[in-house]
């Protein structure tokens, strides 16, 4: 199993980014997927979930209304569209399947700063 995250960067408050996660080593379309993030000095937290066919999603309260998770099962890829970014969204972002397994990618750094 492998996850490769990309799309992070430095963005000003109020800006947007779209993260991608390419998954391999398992039957992608059979699993719900999620995005997690870990800020410096904090525990890793789940921010968004999507079921295996992309119909059902769920979000942490801190990102609800600003972030949107989607997936393309033909490309084995899950996305996280992040709008109205805030400095407190600064973190390394990771994807994983559900139930979460102890295999993580390198993550992608998101920094929100003016």
N, C-alpha and C positions, 0 to 999 in steps of 0.2 A: 504494500500500500504506500502511495506517495501523494503528497499535496504540494503544489507549487503556487504560491501566492505572488501576485504582482499588481502594479497600479498605484502604489502608494507614492507619497511625495510631500512637499511643503506647500501649504495652501493658506491663504488668509482667512480669518474668520468670516463666515458667511459663504464661503466658496464650496465647491463640489469636487468630488473624486469618484471614480468607479474602479473598484477592486475586482480582480479576477482570481479564481483558484482553479487550476487544472488538476484533476484527480486521476489516479491510475492504480491498477493493481486489484481492483474489485469491480463488481457489477454496479456501476455508478447509479443507474436508473432505479435500482432496487432499494436505495437508501435515502432517507431524509438527510439533509445536510445543514450545517450551521456555520456561522461566523462567530469567532471569539476575539477578544482583544485583551491586551495586557499593557497597562500603563506602568511607568517606572515606580517601583515600590509598592505595587498593588497586585492583588490576585488576578488571575485570568478570569474574565467574565464572558458569558455568552451574550451576544447582542442581537442575533437574528437566526431564525430557523425556517426551513422550507421543507415541505413533505416531498415524497419521491417524484410525484408528477407535477409539482410546482403550483398546485391549486391552493394549498393552505400555507400560510406564513404566520410567524409570531415574532414579536420584538420585545426587547427590554424597554422598560418605561423611559429610560434615558435617551433612547434613539427613536422612539415611536413618532411617526409623522415626518421624520427627517431622512431615515434610511429605508432602503427597499432592497430586499433579497430576491433574486431570480436565478433560474438555472436553464441550461441547455443540455439536455441529456444526450443529444447527438454529438456534442463536443466534450462531454464529460467535464463540464465547467459550471461553477457556481459563481454568481456575481453579487457585489454589494454596491449599490448606488447610494452615495452619501451626499446629502444636500444640507445647506444651512449649517455647515460645520462650525464647531465651537472649540475653543482651546482645550476643554476637558475631553474632547474626542482624541486627543493626541495619545497614541499607543502603537504597539505592534499588533497587526491584525492577522489572524490565522483562520483557516477553515478546517473543518473536520466532518466526519460523517456522524450519524446518530444511530445507536448510542455512541458517545464519544470514545475513541480508542486512544491508547497512549502512543500514538504516532503523530508527530507534528511536522509541518513544513518549516521553512526558515522564516516565514511570516513576511509581511510588508509593512514598512514604517510609514505611519501617517503623522505628520506634524502640522498642527493648526496654530499659526502664529502670525502676528503682524510685524 
